[in-house]
Amino acid sequence: FGQKLTGRLLAAIAAGAAAVAALMIPNFASYASAPAGLFWGLFAGFCWAVGTFIVKRTTWPGMGLSLTFWQVVLSFPPIAVGAFVIDGLPTHWPSAKALAATLYTGMIPMALGTATWFALVKLLPAQVAALSSIAIPIVAIVSGILILHEPLSALQAVAIASTVISLWLALVPAGQR
C-alpha cells in the first residue's frame, strides 16, 4: 500500500508485542499443557492480520454491516458443529436472560464494532489499523476493574502502559510530541 515500516512503527509494534506478552505470561502453564490452543490463538491473530490487508485492498462501499451479518451467518454452522463434536448436546439450556444477553452481544456490539473496524481500516494505514486492535483486551481489563471491582495486576498495568505507548507511537505523528 506504499506504507513504509518506519522505526517509529517498529517501536509501536514492539510495545504492542510487549502488551500481548504481559497478558500471556500468567497463562504459559496452560499453553504448555494445551499447545494446540496456543497455535490456534496465534493462527487467529495471523488470520486477523491477513484479513486487515484484504479489507484495506478491497472496495466494499457501505458493506460494513452487511459483511458483518454474512460473517456471522457463515461462521455459525462450523462453530455449532465444533461445539457439538467437542462437548456434545447440552444437559441443560441457559436461561432466557442469558440467551437474550448472548443474542444482544452478538448482534449490537459486534455489528457496531465490526462496522467501526471497517471504517478504521479504510481511514488509517493498514499497520496502524491492525495495531489498534491490541486495545481490545485493555477495554476488558478496565471494564473488569470498574464494573466487577477486579484488582489490577502488575502485568495488566504493564499491558495497559505498553498499549498506550504503542498506540501513541502509531497514531501521533512524530512532529506533534
Backbone as CSV, one residue per row, in Angstrom:
resi,resn,N_x,N_y,N_z,CA_x,CA_y,CA_z,C_x,C_y,C_z
1,PHE,0.820,-1.199,0.000,0.000,0.000,0.000,0.854,1.248,0.000
2,GLY,2.141,1.101,-0.199,3.032,2.251,-0.205,3.310,2.793,1.183
3,GLN,2.992,2.053,2.220,3.214,2.499,3.582,4.513,1.897,4.087
4,LYS,5.391,2.763,4.564,6.710,2.302,4.992,6.685,1.867,6.452
5,LEU,7.474,0.859,6.739,7.630,0.371,8.102,8.779,1.149,8.730
6,THR,8.448,2.271,9.367,9.448,3.165,9.944,9.930,2.651,11.294
7,GLY,11.003,3.257,11.796,11.498,2.911,13.127,10.455,3.168,14.193
8,ARG,9.703,4.238,14.035,8.648,4.571,14.991,7.555,3.496,14.992
9,LEU,7.183,3.031,13.802,6.170,1.995,13.717,6.700,0.664,14.242
10,LEU,7.971,0.370,14.003,8.572,-0.845,14.569,8.576,-0.781,16.095
11,ALA,8.856,0.408,16.648,8.806,0.565,18.108,7.383,0.370,18.617
12,ALA,6.394,0.853,17.861,4.992,0.668,18.239,4.630,-0.811,18.235
13,ILE,5.106,-1.531,17.232,4.842,-2.970,17.154,5.507,-3.693,18.327
14,ALA,6.731,-3.303,18.666,7.433,-3.922,19.799,6.690,-3.659,21.107
15,ALA,6.207,-2.427,21.300,5.456,-2.106,22.517,4.138,-2.885,22.547
16,GLY,3.506,-3.016,21.385,2.278,-3.808,21.308,2.534,-5.269,21.625
17,ALA,3.639,-5.802,21.129,4.004,-7.190,21.430,4.272,-7.358,22.926
18,ALA,4.874,-6.352,23.547,5.112,-6.406,24.996,3.786,-6.450,25.754
19,ALA,2.793,-5.689,25.274,1.473,-5.702,25.907,0.840,-7.082,25.818
20,VAL,0.898,-7.679,24.634,0.334,-9.021,24.445,1.076,-10.034,25.315
21,ALA,2.398,-9.948,25.346,3.193,-10.871,26.159,2.848,-10.735,27.641
22,ALA,2.664,-9.503,28.103,2.327,-9.290,29.516,1.002,-9.960,29.870
23,LEU,0.065,-9.957,28.930,-1.212,-10.603,29.203,-1.137,-12.121,29.056
24,MET,-0.144,-12.612,28.307,0.009,-14.055,28.108,0.761,-14.747,29.247
25,ILE,1.658,-14.039,29.919,2.548,-14.648,30.914,1.798,-15.494,31.944
26,PRO,0.687,-15.018,32.524,0.010,-15.858,33.523,-0.544,-17.166,32.960
27,ASN,-0.624,-17.273,31.650,-1.240,-18.454,31.040,-0.239,-19.416,30.418
28,PHE,1.066,-19.185,30.577,2.056,-20.043,29.936,1.932,-21.508,30.357
29,ALA,1.585,-21.782,31.610,1.416,-23.172,32.045,0.272,-23.829,31.276
30,SER,-0.801,-23.079,31.061,-1.922,-23.613,30.275,-1.503,-23.871,28.840
31,TYR,-0.685,-22.985,28.287,-0.224,-23.170,26.908,0.636,-24.421,26.795
32,ALA,1.429,-24.705,27.824,2.293,-25.887,27.795,1.463,-27.170,27.794
33,SER,0.351,-27.156,28.527,-0.478,-28.361,28.580,-1.470,-28.433,27.419
34,ALA,-1.636,-27.342,26.677,-2.554,-27.330,25.529,-1.921,-26.533,24.385
35,PRO,-0.839,-27.059,23.792,-0.151,-26.298,22.746,-1.015,-26.019,21.524
36,ALA,-1.998,-26.860,21.272,-2.887,-26.597,20.132,-3.645,-25.289,20.348
37,GLY,-4.016,-25.007,21.581,-4.714,-23.752,21.877,-3.842,-22.547,21.575
38,LEU,-2.576,-22.639,21.947,-1.639,-21.557,21.646,-1.495,-21.400,20.134
39,PHE,-1.341,-22.521,19.432,-1.210,-22.464,17.974,-2.431,-21.797,17.350
40,TRP,-3.628,-22.241,17.742,-4.833,-21.689,17.128,-5.026,-20.220,17.490
41,GLY,-4.623,-19.818,18.675,-4.694,-18.406,19.045,-3.770,-17.559,18.184
42,LEU,-2.540,-18.042,18.007,-1.591,-17.317,17.151,-2.034,-17.340,15.693
43,PHE,-2.596,-18.447,15.259,-3.097,-18.543,13.889,-4.272,-17.580,13.678
44,ALA,-5.123,-17.438,14.685,-6.234,-16.480,14.591,-5.696,-15.059,14.440
45,GLY,-4.641,-14.727,15.183,-4.019,-13.403,15.043,-3.446,-13.191,13.653
46,PHE,-2.833,-14.228,13.112,-2.303,-14.156,11.756,-3.438,-13.927,10.753
47,CYS,-4.534,-14.670,10.914,-5.684,-14.504,10.015,-6.274,-13.100,10.135
48,TRP,-6.294,-12.557,11.346,-6.783,-11.191,11.553,-5.920,-10.207,10.760
49,ALA,-4.610,-10.393,10.817,-3.703,-9.502,10.085,-3.911,-9.610,8.577
50,VAL,-4.029,-10.839,8.086,-4.275,-11.031,6.648,-5.607,-10.400,6.265
51,GLY,-6.619,-10.602,7.090,-7.934,-10.007,6.833,-7.889,-8.492,6.796
52,THR,-7.054,-7.900,7.643,-6.914,-6.438,7.647,-6.395,-5.957,6.299
53,PHE,-5.395,-6.632,5.781,-4.853,-6.231,4.482,-5.848,-6.479,3.352
54,ILE,-6.625,-7.549,3.440,-7.639,-7.816,2.417,-8.705,-6.723,2.440
55,VAL,-9.169,-6.374,3.633,-10.178,-5.319,3.751,-9.612,-4.003,3.225
56,LYS,-8.358,-3.739,3.511,-7.724,-2.497,3.054,-7.664,-2.442,1.530
57,ARG,-7.441,-3.555,0.883,-7.284,-3.592,-0.577,-8.610,-3.692,-1.318
58,THR,-9.687,-4.051,-0.645,-10.956,-4.311,-1.307,-11.897,-3.126,-1.127
59,THR,-12.618,-2.799,-2.179,-13.595,-1.720,-2.103,-14.978,-2.331,-1.918
60,TRP,-15.516,-2.125,-0.726,-16.865,-2.571,-0.406,-17.634,-1.382,0.151
61,PRO,-18.020,-0.431,-0.687,-18.676,0.759,-0.147,-19.996,0.412,0.546
62,GLY,-20.126,0.891,1.771,-21.353,0.701,2.528,-21.645,-0.740,2.914
63,MET,-20.649,-1.606,2.895,-20.891,-3.029,3.134,-20.532,-3.474,4.555
64,GLY,-20.130,-2.569,5.445,-19.663,-2.973,6.770,-20.643,-3.847,7.521
65,LEU,-21.885,-3.383,7.702,-22.859,-4.157,8.471,-23.312,-5.399,7.711
66,SER,-23.456,-5.288,6.399,-23.855,-6.440,5.594,-22.782,-7.524,5.654
67,LEU,-21.532,-7.116,5.544,-20.434,-8.078,5.610,-20.379,-8.735,6.991
68,THR,-20.617,-7.956,8.028,-20.650,-8.500,9.387,-21.736,-9.562,9.505
69,PHE,-22.921,-9.258,8.976,-24.033,-10.212,9.013,-23.633,-11.525,8.362
70,TRP,-23.050,-11.449,7.172,-22.698,-12.670,6.459,-21.544,-13.415,7.125
71,GLN,-20.642,-12.693,7.775,-19.578,-13.372,8.523,-20.182,-14.218,9.642
72,VAL,-21.161,-13.662,10.336,-21.796,-14.391,11.434,-22.588,-15.577,10.897
73,VAL,-23.354,-15.345,9.848,-24.175,-16.417,9.279,-23.299,-17.580,8.792
74,LEU,-22.192,-17.255,8.132,-21.334,-18.304,7.583,-20.460,-18.981,8.643
75,SER,-20.144,-18.263,9.710,-19.275,-18.864,10.727,-20.051,-19.642,11.778
76,PHE,-21.339,-19.377,11.944,-22.105,-20.065,12.985,-22.173,-21.580,12.781
77,PRO,-22.480,-22.091,11.576,-22.573,-23.559,11.437,-21.308,-24.316,11.840
78,PRO,-20.098,-23.905,11.379,-18.935,-24.679,11.836,-18.678,-24.539,13.340
79,ILE,-19.007,-23.397,13.903,-18.853,-23.226,15.358,-19.818,-24.157,16.092
80,ALA,-21.062,-24.219,15.630,-22.058,-25.087,16.264,-21.661,-26.560,16.143
81,VAL,-21.177,-26.966,14.970,-20.736,-28.355,14.779,-19.546,-28.653,15.694
82,GLY,-18.592,-27.716,15.761,-17.446,-27.902,16.642,-17.862,-28.044,18.091
83,ALA,-18.785,-27.210,18.534,-19.266,-27.297,19.914,-19.940,-28.640,20.174
84,PHE,-20.724,-29.105,19.198,-21.390,-30.396,19.351,-20.383,-31.534,19.402
85,VAL,-19.378,-31.499,18.519,-18.375,-32.569,18.479,-17.553,-32.586,19.757
86,ILE,-17.172,-31.411,20.252,-16.307,-31.336,21.433,-17.082,-31.589,22.725
87,ASP,-18.255,-30.948,22.855,-18.988,-31.023,24.123,-20.251,-31.875,24.085
88,GLY,-20.735,-32.230,22.916,-21.994,-32.976,22.827,-23.184,-32.063,23.072
89,LEU,-24.349,-32.665,23.173,-25.557,-31.873,23.433,-25.531,-31.349,24.866
90,PRO,-26.005,-30.138,25.078,-26.020,-29.613,26.453,-27.014,-30.387,27.323
91,THR,-26.630,-30.555,28.573,-27.532,-31.246,29.502,-28.614,-30.314,30.022
92,HIS,-28.343,-29.012,29.991,-29.372,-28.025,30.324,-29.100,-26.767,29.499
93,TRP,-30.143,-26.017,29.244,-30.033,-24.812,28.414,-29.916,-23.581,29.301
94,PRO,-29.242,-22.555,28.819,-29.165,-21.313,29.597,-30.554,-20.693,29.759
95,SER,-30.648,-19.798,30.717,-31.920,-19.115,30.954,-32.249,-18.200,29.768
96,ALA,-33.482,-17.761,29.734,-33.919,-16.837,28.668,-33.113,-15.536,28.730
97,LYS,-32.793,-15.075,29.940,-31.997,-13.845,30.086,-30.593,-14.044,29.510
98,ALA,-29.984,-15.204,29.794,-28.641,-15.470,29.277,-28.659,-15.567,27.755
99,LEU,-29.666,-16.215,27.188,-29.778,-16.298,25.732,-29.998,-14.915,25.117
100,ALA,-30.840,-14.106,25.757,-31.088,-12.748,25.255,-29.813,-11.915,25.309
101,ALA,-29.055,-12.033,26.402,-27.791,-11.291,26.514,-26.798,-11.744,25.449
102,THR,-26.766,-13.044,25.187,-25.867,-13.568,24.155,-26.257,-13.054,22.777
103,LEU,-27.537,-13.092,22.473,-28.011,-12.576,21.179,-27.730,-11.083,21.049
104,TYR,-27.997,-10.329,22.122,-27.727,-8.891,22.098,-26.245,-8.633,21.830
105,THR,-25.385,-9.323,22.566,-23.944,-9.132,22.399,-23.504,-9.508,20.993
106,GLY,-24.075,-10.550,20.460,-23.718,-10.982,19.118,-24.208,-10.044,18.030
107,MET,-25.300,-9.349,18.284,-25.868,-8.507,17.230,-25.445,-7.039,17.338
108,ILE,-25.644,-6.426,18.472,-25.442,-4.978,18.568,-23.962,-4.610,18.709
109,PRO,-23.275,-4.974,19.807,-21.870,-4.563,19.922,-20.989,-5.131,18.811
110,MET,-21.254,-6.365,18.410,-20.427,-6.952,17.357,-20.621,-6.215,16.037
111,ALA,-21.863,-5.906,15.710,-22.136,-5.190,14.460,-21.518,-3.800,14.481
112,LEU,-21.697,-3.084,15.587,-21.126,-1.735,15.678,-19.605,-1.783,15.695
113,GLY,-19.054,-2.747,16.430,-17.599,-2.870,16.491,-16.995,-3.218,15.141
114,THR,-17.631,-4.118,14.427,-17.110,-4.508,13.124,-17.242,-3.379,12.115
115,ALA,-18.371,-2.670,12.135,-18.533,-1.526,11.232,-17.480,-0.458,11.533
116,THR,-17.208,-0.239,12.814,-16.169,0.718,13.201,-14.804,0.236,12.717
117,TRP,-14.564,-1.064,12.846,-13.299,-1.633,12.402,-13.103,-1.410,10.903
118,PHE,-14.131,-1.688,10.106,-14.025,-1.488,8.663,-13.718,-0.028,8.350
119,ALA,-14.351,0.899,9.082,-14.088,2.325,8.861,-12.644,2.663,9.215
120,LEU,-12.150,2.143,10.333,-10.764,2.396,10.735,-9.775,1.883,9.701
121,VAL,-10.018,0.687,9.204,-9.107,0.099,8.222,-9.062,0.957,6.962
122,LYS,-10.201,1.495,6.567,-10.227,2.330,5.361,-9.573,3.693,5.605
123,LEU,-9.704,4.238,6.812,-9.202,5.584,7.101,-7.725,5.625,7.472
124,LEU,-7.239,4.575,8.128,-5.873,4.583,8.649,-4.972,3.681,7.806
125,PRO,-3.667,3.899,7.875,-2.758,2.936,7.240,-2.992,1.545,7.844
126,ALA,-2.815,0.516,7.049,-3.116,-0.857,7.479,-2.365,-1.234,8.752
127,GLN,-1.064,-0.849,8.839,-0.298,-1.221,10.023,-0.872,-0.576,11.285
128,VAL,-1.323,0.667,11.158,-1.870,1.379,12.312,-3.218,0.781,12.698
129,ALA,-4.062,0.500,11.710,-5.360,-0.099,12.000,-5.189,-1.460,12.668
130,ALA,-4.266,-2.258,12.156,-4.027,-3.583,12.737,-3.515,-3.461,14.165
131,LEU,-2.645,-2.497,14.404,-2.081,-2.311,15.735,-3.141,-1.840,16.732
132,SER,-4.143,-1.101,16.252,-5.157,-0.578,17.168,-5.972,-1.686,17.820
133,SER,-5.975,-2.890,17.241,-6.749,-3.982,17.830,-6.174,-4.454,19.161
134,ILE,-4.935,-4.085,19.481,-4.385,-4.501,20.780,-5.055,-3.770,21.939
135,ALA,-5.840,-2.736,21.626,-6.552,-2.025,22.689,-7.751,-2.823,23.200
136,ILE,-8.186,-3.833,22.467,-9.376,-4.591,22.854,-9.231,-5.233,24.236
137,PRO,-8.127,-5.931,24.548,-8.018,-6.503,25.899,-7.978,-5.436,26.992
138,ILE,-7.496,-4.255,26.648,-7.438,-3.179,27.645,-8.845,-2.753,28.046
139,VAL,-9.765,-2.737,27.078,-11.164,-2.432,27.390,-11.699,-3.468,28.374
140,ALA,-11.351,-4.741,28.158,-11.795,-5.799,29.071,-11.206,-5.619,30.470
141,ILE,-9.927,-5.268,30.538,-9.279,-5.066,31.843,-9.937,-3.913,32.588
142,VAL,-10.080,-2.782,31.916,-10.661,-1.594,32.560,-12.118,-1.854,32.944
143,SER,-12.867,-2.547,32.080,-14.258,-2.882,32.414,-14.318,-3.771,33.647
144,GLY,-13.427,-4.755,33.723,-13.393,-5.633,34.889,-13.094,-4.873,36.165
145,ILE,-12.207,-3.899,36.069,-11.860,-3.094,37.246,-13.037,-2.217,37.665
146,LEU,-13.640,-1.531,36.695,-14.714,-0.580,37.003,-16.037,-1.254,37.348
147,ILE,-16.387,-2.300,36.625,-17.703,-2.910,36.807,-17.674,-4.029,37.840
148,LEU,-16.653,-4.878,37.777,-16.595,-6.044,38.661,-15.668,-5.857,39.853
149,HIS,-15.025,-4.696,39.927,-14.101,-4.375,41.021,-12.965,-5.387,41.126
150,GLU,-12.485,-5.865,39.979,-11.348,-6.780,39.964,-10.070,-5.999,40.230
151,PRO,-9.093,-6.631,40.863,-7.829,-5.932,41.117,-7.008,-5.807,39.824
152,LEU,-6.198,-4.780,39.773,-5.287,-4.574,38.641,-3.952,-5.219,38.996
153,SER,-3.539,-6.213,38.205,-2.264,-6.870,38.474,-1.127,-6.058,37.861
154,ALA,0.084,-6.337,38.282,1.251,-5.643,37.736,1.390,-5.902,36.236
155,LEU,1.143,-7.144,35.806,1.242,-7.458,34.383,0.159,-6.743,33.574
156,GLN,-1.020,-6.599,34.144,-2.077,-5.850,33.455,-1.697,-4.378,33.339
157,ALA,-1.078,-3.833,34.382,-0.621,-2.437,34.326,0.445,-2.269,33.246
158,VAL,1.351,-3.238,33.143,2.375,-3.204,32.083,1.705,-3.271,30.717
159,ALA,0.698,-4.128,30.580,-0.014,-4.260,29.305,-0.708,-2.956,28.936
160,ILE,-1.345,-2.309,29.897,-2.026,-1.037,29.619,-1.006,0.019,29.198
161,ALA,0.081,0.134,29.949,1.101,1.133,29.616,1.717,0.855,28.247
162,SER,2.026,-0.400,27.968,2.608,-0.756,26.672,1.644,-0.459,25.531
163,THR,0.361,-0.709,25.756,-0.642,-0.429,24.730,-0.746,1.063,24.463
164,VAL,-0.766,1.859,25.527,-0.847,3.315,25.357,0.373,3.818,24.590
165,ILE,1.545,3.346,24.958,2.774,3.756,24.258,2.717,3.319,22.798
166,SER,2.295,2.088,22.558,2.217,1.566,21.194,1.267,2.401,20.333
167,LEU,0.085,2.655,20.850,-0.890,3.434,20.075,-0.431,4.875,19.885
168,TRP,0.210,5.440,20.891,0.729,6.811,20.750,1.775,6.856,19.651
169,LEU,2.706,5.898,19.648,3.734,5.865,18.619,3.134,5.677,17.228
170,ALA,2.079,4.878,17.138,1.485,4.578,15.834,0.564,5.682,15.341
171,LEU,-0.124,6.366,16.249,-1.169,7.304,15.827,-0.754,8.769,15.840
172,VAL,0.109,9.159,16.753,0.511,10.557,16.859,1.720,10.818,15.937
173,PRO,1.566,11.712,14.989,2.704,11.998,14.104,3.932,12.464,14.884
174,ALA,5.101,12.157,14.366,6.354,12.438,15.066,6.515,13.912,15.412
175,GLY,6.020,14.809,14.609,6.181,16.233,14.857,5.285,16.786,15.948
176,GLN,4.314,16.011,16.440,3.358,16.502,17.436,3.644,15.954,18.830
177,ARG,4.874,15.885,19.227,5.205,15.334,20.554,5.065,16.338,21.626
